[in-house]
Amino acid sequence: MTKTAQEEKLQIPWWNKYTLSVQEAAEYFGFSDKKIRKIVEEHENDKFILWNGTRPRIKRQLFEKFVDEKLTAI
């Protein structure tokens, strides 16, 4: 199945996205979905979480800083 030009145009590479879903963040950072959800639960009010209703979005660059500075083991 081939994508239409419009579908390809709407696809933004993960490394260019401002926010990531839990699944995208898990793949991008190499963590499991379960681990990302646990981090979100423990840090639900931190700046790297953006809530879209009840769904968390991960602010990619802020989460990268959090991982670099705060996480020593997963």
Secondary structure, 3 states (H helix, E strand, C coil): CCCCHHHHHHCCCHHHCCEECHHHHHHHHCCCHHHHHHHHHHCCCCCCEEEECCEEEEEHHHHHHHHHHHCCCC
